[in-house]
Amino acid sequence: MDDRFNTAAGWVLFAGIVALGGSIASGMYFHADSGELPEGAEPGYFVQGEETDAGADAGPDLGTLLANADAAAGEAVFAKCTACHTIEQGGANGIGPNLYGTMGKAIAGHAGFAYSSALSEKGGQWTWEAMNEWLTSPRAFASGTKMSFAGLSKPEDRANVMEYMATFGGAPAKPAPAAPEAEGEGDDAAADAPGAGPGAVEGEPADPAQAAGAMSADQPVPSANAGGDNAGATKID
């Protein structure tokens, strides 16, 4: 009996030592406390995420996007909205209000629909700018809105949807595209400055010939007869 007990106890002790050693070894390898892998080690898998760049170009302005918007493309994107909205004149309210004539009208102004207080207290009108913000993120535009739609991340999609909506009941005037910035505006101004040119030194003429022929206002002008009346004259018999 004692031998069997000792044998069993030995195996239990051995198993415990093995488990403890394995725990220590794995802890040393994976650095569980720091969450970092040792130099040269690679993770077991990689989760692909969306990278963002705070310094990335914001893209075309709203006026430029709307100038190139396509109502037909907007209709395809608007298909996402038809689960909750109708847009035809006289269409019924659904989970969301009928959207006919929405562009340019008062926010939360469709009669017969119970808007959330977050939107009904927003005030203002559905301008192109306001609708662009709403379509970007309804919750950011009106915190507490009942609309669960996350928004349209692509500026072109938003412009196309607004262009499509504008064909149902009209819309206010579009914002004008931003004027393009003239390239090298400062360089052109410097190039047009008097005396400017390759190798020109500030305060000095760029043309060596001009410098050689320049006369100071303080110097006397040489007389045409300098050096004698007969200097350089041709004798005529």
LUMVEXTOR-417047 format. One record per residue (C-alpha): x, y, z; residue in one letter. Coordinates in pm, whole numbers, padded with zeros to 5 digits, always signed. Example, Ala and Ser with C-alpha at 12.3 -4.5 7.8 and 13.67 -1.06 7.14 Angstrom:
! residues 2
+01230-00450+00780a+01367-00106+00714s
! end
This chain:
! residues 237
+00000+00000+00000m+00275+00242+00098d+00467+00168-00220d+00164+00239-00439r+00094+00558-00248f+00452+00672-00279n+00450+00593-00650t+00127+00786-00708a+00252+01079-00503a+00574+01079-00701g+00389+01093-01030w+00168+01378-00903v+00477+01569-00788l+00648+01507-01120f+00343+01627-01313a+00332+01940-01101g+00698+02011-01167i+00649+01965-01543v+00345+02195-01542a+00529+02461-01343l+00828+02442-01574g+00607+02473-01880g+00433+02776-01733s+00763+02948-01658i+00901+02872-02004a+00592+03002-02183s+00591+03313-01970g+00953+03382-02058m+00883+03334-02429y+00561+03529-02470f+00619+03799-02207h+00260+03778-02090a+00299+04063-01842d+00415+04313-02104s+00205+04184-02395g+00512+04191-02616e+00698+03920-02800l+01073+03876-02760p+01297+03999-03036e+01271+03781-03347g+00943+03614-03242a+00630+03643-03462e+00263+03646-03353p+00047+03345-03426g-00195+03546-03643y-00246+03897-03779f-00572+04090-03762v-00620+04313-04062q-00745+04656-03959g-00826+04983-04128e-00536+05223-04125e-00600+05595-04097t-00368+05883-04176d-00443+06209-03996a-00238+06396-04252g-00410+06248-04557a-00567+06476-04814d-00929+06552-04727a-01023+06518-05094g-01234+06747-05314p-01452+07010-05149d-01829+06965-05137l-01892+07206-05423g-01657+07013-05652t-01812+06681-05552l-02163+06806-05625l-02056+06955-05959a-01955+06603-06063n-02234+06413-05885a-02435+06149-06071d-02802+06099-05982a-02808+05752-06142a-02518+05642-05923a-02697+05799-05628g-03006+05591-05697e-02799+05274-05663a-02661+05390-05327v-03006+05506-05213f-03122+05144-05239a-02974+05106-04889k-03227+05362-04764c-03541+05206-04909t-03574+04964-04618a-03683+05262-04405c-03775+05544-04647h-03986+05618-04953t-03897+05913-05172i-04176+05937-05430e-04422+06223-05392q-04704+06118-05162g-04514+05811-05043g-04599+05673-04703a-04387+05708-04395n-04211+05393-04288g-03957+05340-04014i-03828+05675-04139g-04017+05965-04299p-04097+06004-04667n-03810+06198-04823l-03983+06374-05114y-03886+06741-05121g-03652+06704-04823t-03359+06899-04971m-03392+07263-04872g-03679+07201-04632k-03680+07231-04253a-03499+06959-04060i-03753+06721-03902a-04024+06903-04097g-04214+06621-04268h-04570+06627-04143a-04706+06320-03970g-04377+06164-03864f-04266+06140-03501a-03906+06252-03503y-03669+06203-03213s-03616+06507-02996s-03250+06503-03098a-03347+06579-03457l-03664+06785-03401s-03468+07022-03174e-03180+07052-03420k-03336+07336-03614g-03226+07477-03948g-03280+07342-04297q-03151+07053-04501w-02885+07244-04689t-02628+07054-04894w-02380+07097-04612e-02621+06979-04343a-02732+06676-04546m-02369+06589-04614n-02299+06588-04239e-02611+06381-04171w-02524+06121-04433l-02168+06104-04301t-02285+06009-03951s-02642+06063-03832p-02540+06009-03469r-02263+06267-03491a-02500+06517-03656f-02777+06468-03399a-02665+06278-03091s-02953+06065-02966g-03124+06021-03303t-03335+05708-03347k-03181+05645-03687m-02945+05349-03657s-02781+05387-03999f-02405+05423-03955a-02360+05660-04250g-02185+05673-04587l-01807+05694-04557s-01734+05783-04923k-01780+06153-05010p-01871+06060-05368e-02154+05834-05247d-02298+06113-05034r-02281+06362-05322a-02449+06116-05558n-02728+06039-05309v-02797+06409-05255m-02805+06464-05631e-03058+06182-05658y-03270+06322-05375m-03268+06663-05545a-03455+06514-05840t-03750+06455-05607f-03890+06794-05515g-03591+07017-05592g-03309+07153-05380a-03140+07483-05287p-02851+07626-05487a-02537+07418-05469k-02222+07552-05308p-01969+07668-05565a-01654+07459-05616p-01348+07598-05444a-01122+07801-05671a-00806+07608-05758p-00490+07744-05600e-00253+07892-05856a+00069+07692-05874e+00391+07883-05815g+00209+08209-05749e+00491+08340-05533g+00758+08226-05778d+00585+08405-06067d+00573+08729-05873a+00945+08706-05799a+01025+08622-06161a+00839+08933-06283d+01028+09168-06049a+01252+09426-06228p+01611+09312-06262g+01525+08953-06176a+01704+08682-06362g+01959+08403-06327p+02256+08517-06125g+02099+08852-06038a+02226+09011-05718v+01995+09221-05510e+02054+09589-05582g+02254+09525-05902e+02135+09493-06265p+02127+09139-06399a+02267+09232-06742d+02646+09289-06741p+02615+09508-07050a+02365+09724-06870q+02606+09753-06579a+02895+09846-06809a+02698+10112-06990g+02529+10259-06687a+02628+10615-06602m+02606+10761-06259s+02401+11077-06224a+02690+11226-06023d+02944+11184-06303q+02981+11449-06576p+02883+11350-06925v+03189+11348-07153p+03184+11620-07413s+03154+11523-07775a+03468+11732-07844n+03672+11596-07558a+04038+11559-07647g+04050+11854-07891g+03850+11990-08177d+04040+11781-08429n+04037+11458-08232a+03899+11186-08451g+03809+11435-08728a+03865+11353-09096t+04052+11618-09295k+03870+11738-09600i+04074+11913-09868d
! end
